Amino acid sequence: MDLLPSEEQSEIIDTVNAQLEADFDLHALAGQDFSTNVLDDDLWQRCAELGWFSLGLSEADGGIGYGLAEEALLFERIGAHATPGPFLPTVLGAHVAAAAGDADLVTTITSGACRVALAEPEPSADDPHRVRVTDHDGAALMLTIGERDCVLRSTEGKQFVAQSSLDPLVPLAVTEVDRDGADVVCRADGETLVLRATVLFAAELAGIARATAEQSTEYAKDREQFGRPVGSFQAVKHRCADMAVRADAAIQLTRLASLAVQAGHPDARFQARAARAVASEAAIDNAEVNVQNHGGIGFTYEHTAHRYVTRARLRAAALGGRAATLADMLAADAPS
């Protein structure tokens, strides 16, 4: 099995990179810190026109016709740029609509006319129907991901109460889902959708792990102390080497999982969970070591290093976090 991108897949990566570098510079986006709507409609529309939301949908479902492997490559780059916005739930929302047979909704989502927020259960004793929602402003739908199904719910008429967010570019709020399910727009059962979500979260985290490893390596080459690049010192050199190993493991495991899920392999569940667990740890560890490698400047608000820390922590906590992923992975049938 070849885990290296093909020539066609490399072209996808290059196209995505060009868009991210042009429109998603972290220094420029810092002006949107703590905004409820980080990305404007024009920028969102440009991403839709590039096919980001329909990349992995079949042509029969109104998509471009690629698969999960290509979507994983897309989210590797989104993670590498610490790109804000509800890209992941929007892509997954299109798959839910397609699985539910709602062609009109697929078109509405993939055209960029409808954003989808991610909603995760946050029940309390007083309110068991409470959910925590990311990127709710401007989203007409919100996606909840269960153990065996995914549900799209309408945000119409809902009251969102803002919460403080660890990541200033990822707004959080809480709201309630309807007890009688009146807000359900469509539902799709099936473990494959849930595994797709798991793999795409892993891909974004793996992208963070690789980007921070590269950022540390470049800094270690450029920054000098005592007339020598700091990368020549063992304390820094060895940390950078460990970061590269963690990043590569996360990337390769995620690509393997994407192919396993795409092919319906018997151990797909195990591979997806394993990729998510490894990528979560790699992203957090690399992002934190990256700050350390940059020394004093890495701790400043003006540098981008801290943004990878907060994004890694936030994404790693999704879908129950790494502990839930490990428990589910161990419950899955391990490959022989």
Steps between C-alpha positions, in 0.01 A plus 500: 500500500646835391441774757675770297272735304464429129573771244130588487474512877810721516324745267208512746743572784670778301165662414385490861833638621483790256154598627599466864817705459311772313194533722570338835813667632493464878646846560222656292231284660613615845284806438198268527596367844192447719267585212188283477539470122865473402460440125300728272254367245717584199791294634269211587356514149846483342575182695171352375585589140832317537302188588613460859152406625428251220847350453421158647141470378425272207396656171162330540452699822604826335863489607837507328542126531807453715496312829594515866872478417482832315287658772762397754767677294282812495465497878870436551559835333215670687662382824847603387379858451292497822214606274191623686144441390246213501662312212488157659131497605402655167678227302349233725160667478504460122570128545212468748262672257619274218456186710151617593415547131443876525657622174377857544665528839824358361503775237419767758792393718760435230420827320597695810148628557470318832757460775486214746616540861619215722279425801622273778300382801563697817216379722452618853272388780270791422511468122575161341437642151772762514768499229822695448523647151809625314478766227126544551472852358391484136429125518153392390563144615687323774638147490496255789711185471391195697650156537320361196325794332527866404218752525453841337285739701368844416631799696188705421349657809769372734653717768879478514679601819865585433771320697865589540711304253852369542562595137419865416427404138251226591188653656302281741142521620242276667142437402233231531383239251126443479382226729253370243748512212306772319828669404633189317547571129642161406666202658740242358575172674817310442841456657681610183388860548623500858832348393532766229462766768762327714748486212449865404555615858817289500611656171462853633695409814770327294531818293559699818766252608685531170472880478639553849786259433586695186466834676741390772749363247505822300544709813780272623684561171456878502538592869858529619658495845874524566550536125334168417146400394310378807414185304859389535452461876391154607221624726325663204612254234361199686168672571461581129581140407236370743248745357569376146449137606171580676374699201591233248334227707182707525497580128560144385254344744233748393555425133489127570175546694345704219571221252374233741172682559462582132546134404277370780788298643412275798736689733388847383353589838821410681716688248287815516505508880872425510573785258289739704674403826852527356426825316348660812811429705735602220321831440493601866857390576646661187308824546622536858861408419486746211434782745793384710730478199424861410604622842366835621342599168300178493310613808395833352150564369641638175662170403288222349643219715237536772220472242602144420491414871145624548376350172657163578347494847157597368495250213643219714216549751229453234290182486577411859873564480794265486391291799168413336680426173742260671217324684308457176814386317567231758140388476532461125628177351874549469656383172648152508 
